[in-house]
């Protein structure tokens, strides 16, 4: 347990030594009945006491128990450090959820906000979604979710809240320092800065409605619980949060992304019928081992199990199911609302691709956008925080296995859409 597992690619699994030492106390803590499980009732009561209200949404009350059970289960197999982290995440999400209801109760006009023509970047993880979202967010009219705001979205007092000056920015900065220490390998794969655009995962998590896709542990019971109603609830709560965030700090259009959107595209469009969608694609022989590596790193932070075959099967199932859901939903997306982008074309000239997306969708022009993108690309090379290496053989995979499971028809790129 004290030695970190190193994959043949060089990736190291597990948290730093102090937390691995803490994990050795896990069996003792369990034997004493002190394991830090997610206690739904206790955490809800603590949050209610803080806000002096208990107007939880029906969507949250339905989703919270099965999500808690998923992380409390033997499948997640959390380490002591992982259990402490997850319990803290649940408490933070409850706090964010009730802070939203408190804000809406004081300012009911929030629910009159119109979310117009949001721009969603979606695709399987490791297909260039992060690069593309960060470039598109450089548009002067773009409204996005920076890390600090994703961590604590809603101020207790409206007024001197812009930019998180009310303490939310400092809180998120301290949390990010911890993440970068615990997740040194993660920072190579998905580097995060305090002001960087981040994923809708933060918004999903606030109501314990995280669509099938990437997650922070192996929680199959939660994924089995997920159904069509959960997807509808998920996007209803997503919009409720965007309305509040837009009311607090408006701009011309939202730029959002999360791999989990791929499995819920039908519900996304029902919620945002005028959404514009950029769907990224990449060779599965690249995406699958890269996503396996990312999953191993993330799950390795919260669990000592490191079951690589389970990770491989999870990633193959995820890729297969999300691609199938995405293809099925594409039949109902108006052609002028979607563009397909191939990863190789994106990385060949990222700035040109991002500018062309805005042009094709007819968003207002921004004369200096390409210059800002070029500057950002020069300052943020892909290996700025270290090179991410990965290998199929670490997970018992071969090109033949991937091709057999993930044979998908070619799609037209943005250049030919």
N, C-alpha and C positions, 0 to 999 in steps of 0.2 A: 504493500500500500504506500510505503514511503518513497518508492522509486517511481518516477514518472515513466509511463510507457512511451517509447519512441517508435514511430512508424518508419518503414523503409524509406519513405520520402523525406524523413527528417523531422516531421511534425511531432511535437511532444504533447501528450495528453495528460490532463490533470492540472490542478491549481498549484501555486507555489508552495514551498516546503511548510511554512507556518500553517497553512490550511490542511495540508496532508497530515501534519501532526495532530491537528484538531480532529480530523476524521478518525484517527486511531481510537479516540474516546467513544466513537459511535456505539459499539456493543455495550459498553458500560452505561451510557446514557439510556439506551433502550431497556436494559435490565432494570434500571431504576424507575422506569415509567416516565421519563422526562423528555422523550423524543419530541422535537418541535414540529408536530403535525400542524396542518392548516385547520384551525378550529373555527368553522364558519360562524357559529353563533357568537362566540366570544369576540371575534374580530369585528363583526357587525355592530355589536353593542358598544365596543370601544370607539368606533367611528361615529356612531350616533351620539355618543356623549360629547365628542369633540365639536360636532356641528349643531348639536341640540335639535336634531331633526332625524326622521327615519323614513323619509319618502323615497325609498329605493324603487327603481323602476321594476315593473313585472319581468322585463327581459333579463335584468341582472339576477333577480331572485330565482329565476328558472335555471340560469346557466351556472351560477356559482357552485351549488352542491356537486354536480358531476365533474366540474373542473377541479374542485378541491379533492374529490375522491381520486381523480386521475393522478394527481401529484402525491397523494398520500399512499398510493397503491404500491404493491410489490413490483409492478412493471416499471415504474419510474425509478425505483431502487436508489433513492437519493442518499448521498453521503450526509454526514452531520452538517458539514459546511453547506451543502446543497439544500438541505432541508431548512436551514436558517435563512438562506438567500430567498428561497421560494416563499417561505412564510412572510418574509419582509415584502416581497413583490405583491403578494395578495393584499397585505395591509395597505400598501401604497396605492394599489388599484382601487380598493374600496374608498380610500380617502379621495382620490381623483373623481370617482363616480359621484360621491355625495357632495363634493365641492361644486360639481357641475349643476346638480339639482339645487343647491343653495344659491348659485349664481342666477339660474333661471327663475327661481322664486322671487328674487329681488329685482330682476330685470326681464320680465316676461316677453318683452319685445324681441328678445333674442330669437324666439321661434318664428319671427316674421322674416328672418334673413333668407334671401334667395341664393342658393348655390348655383351659379350659372357657368356652364361650359367648363367643368373641372377637367383637367388633363391628367389621366391615369397612365402610368407606365407599369405594365404588368408582364410577367413571364416567369418561367421557372428560375429559381435562384441560380446565380452564376452565369446569367445570360447577358449581362451588361446593364441591368436595370438601375443599379446604383450610379454608375457613370452617367447614364442618360438623364436620370432625374436631377443629378447635381448640375449638369449643364443647363437643362431646361429651367431650373430654378434661378438662373442668373438673369433671366428676363426681368426687366424693371417692373413689369406688371404681375410677376409671379408671387403667389402666396403659398408658402410651404411650411412644413412642421420641422423646425430645428430641434436638435436633440434636447436642448434645455427645456423647450416648451412641451415636447413629447413626454418628458419625465414628470413635469408638474404643470399641466396645461392651464389651470384656472386660478386666478388670484383670489385671495380672501377679500381684498378690498380693491375696488376699481378706482383708478386714479393714477397714482405713480407706479403703474404696473408694466408699462411698455419696456420691452427688452428684458423682462424678468428682474427689474431693479428692486422689486419688492422682496427679494431673497430667493426667488425660484431659480435664478441663474446660478447663484453661488451654490445652492443645494445640488443642482444637476452637475455642476463642475466637480464637486467633491465625489459624487457618485461615479462620474466618468473616470476620475483618477483611479478609483478602486477597480473599475472594470478593466482598465488598461493594465493594471498590475496583475490582476487575477487572470486575465485573458490575453497574455502576451501574444500567443499564436493567433487568437481571434483578431487582434489588431492588424496582423499582416493580411488577413483574408478580407475583413470588412472594417477598415479604419474609420473611426468616428471622431469628429471634432465637435466642440460644444455648440457651434453655430451651423453645423452641417445639416442639410435636409435629411430627415430620417423617415422611417417607414410607418405606414398605418398600423403596424403591429402594436404600437403604443396605444392607439385608440381602441383597437379591438380588445386589448388586454384589460382596459379600464372597466369593461362590463363582462369580462370573463367569456367573451364571445370571439374566440380566435378560430377563423375558418380552417378547414383542413389545409395543411401546408406545413411550413417550418414551425417548430416549437422548441421550447427549452428543455424538454425531457421526453422520454418515451411514455406517452400517455394514451395507449390504444383504447382504453375504456371510454375516455372522453371523445375520441374520434368516432367510436361506435355510437355514442350518444348523439352526435351531431346529425341534424336532419334539416329538411327544407324550412321548417319553422325557425330553426336556429339561424339559418342564413338570412332569412327575412328580418329577424330581430337584430342580427349583427349590423346590417346596413341601416336600419332605422336608428340605431344608437350611433353609428358612424356619422350620419347626417346631423344628428342632434349636437354632436361635439363640434363638427365643422361650423355649424351655425353660431355656436358660442365663440369659437376661436375667430371667426370672421368678424363678428360683432366687436370683439375686443381689438382686432387689428386687421382691417380690411385691405384688400388689394384687388386687382382686376380679375385674376383667375387662380384657382388652386392647381398646384403641381404635386401629385401624390403617387406613391408606389408601394407595393408590397407583393411578394410572390403569392401570398394567400388569396389575393384577388382573383387569381386564375380559376380557382374552384367555385367562385361565386359570381361570375360575370353576369349571369342572368339577373341576379338580385341587385347587383351594382347598377345595371341599366334601368331596372325598374325604379330605383331610388333616384338616380341621376340620368334621366332620359336623354339629356343633351350632352352627356359626357363625351369627351374625345379620348380615344384609347390607342396607346402605342404598345404593340405586342412584340416582345423581343424573342429571338430564336437563336439557338446555337447547337452545334453538333453534340448529341448526347454522349459521345465518347469523351467529350471535354466536361460537360456539365455534371454528369453522374459522379465521376471520381472527385471532382472539385466539391460538389455538394456533400458527398460522403465524408470528405475531410473536414468540411465546416461542421457537419453534424457531430462527428466524433469529438471535435474540439469543444463544441458547445455542451454536449451531453457530458463530456469528460470533466467539465467544471463543476457539475452538480452531482455526479455519480462516479463511483469507483469501478463500475461494472465493465465499461469499455467492450461491449459485445459487438465486434466489427461485422459479423454476418448479419446480425439483427439490423445494424445501421444500413448495410447494403440493401437489404430487403425493404426497409422503410423508404429509402431514397428511390428505389425502382418503382415501388407502389405509388409513391408521391408523384413521381414524374409521369407515370402511366395514367393515373387518375386525373391529375390536373390538366394534362394535355388533352385527354378525352373530353373533360368537362369544357375546356376552352374551345375545342373544335365544335362541340355541339352547340354552344352558345353563340358562336360566330355567325350561325345561320340567321340570328335575329338582330345582329348589329347592322345598322345602316352602313353601307359601304363608305359613305363620306365621313363616317365617325371613327374609322379605324385604319391604322397603318401598321404594317408588319415590317420589322427591322431585323435583318440578319446581323449577328454579332460581328462577323468578319467585315462587313461594310461599315458598321458603327466604328470599330477601332481603326479602320483605315483613315478616316477623317471625321472624328467625333463632332467637332464644332460645325462642320458643314451639314452633317446629318441632323443635328439638333435644330439648326436654323431652318433646314428644309421642312422639318416637322411643323414648326410654327407657321411657315409659309403655306404648307398644304392644308392646314386646318383653319387658316384665315384669322389667326390672332393678331392683335395690333402689332405693327412693326416696331422694332427697337434697333435704332441705327447703330448703336455701339455694342450690341449683343455679341457678335462674333469676336470682337476684340476682347471682351471680358472673358469669353470662353477660352480663347487662345491663351490668355494670361493665366487662367485657372489651370489649364492643362499643363502649362510649363511649370507651374508651382506644385503640381500634384501628380507626378508620374506614378504609374501603377505599382511600382515597387518602392515607393517612398518609405514605407514602414517595414520593408522586408519582403522578400519574394515568397509567394505562396506556392509550395510544391505539393504534388499529390500523385498517387500511384494506384492504378486499378487493382494490382495484386494484393495491396494491403487489405482489401475488402473481399477477396475471393472472387473478383469479377474478371471477365474477359470481354473483348470486343464482341464476340459472338453472343454472349448472354445479353448484353445491352441492346444490340441490334435486334435480337429476337423479341425482347420485351417492348422496345420503344421504336419500332418501325413506324414512322409517321410520314404522311405525304408532304412534299415540299410546299412552301407558301411563297407568295410573291413578296418581294422586299418593298420598302418604301419607295425605291426608285421606280418600281414597276407596278405599284398598287393602283 
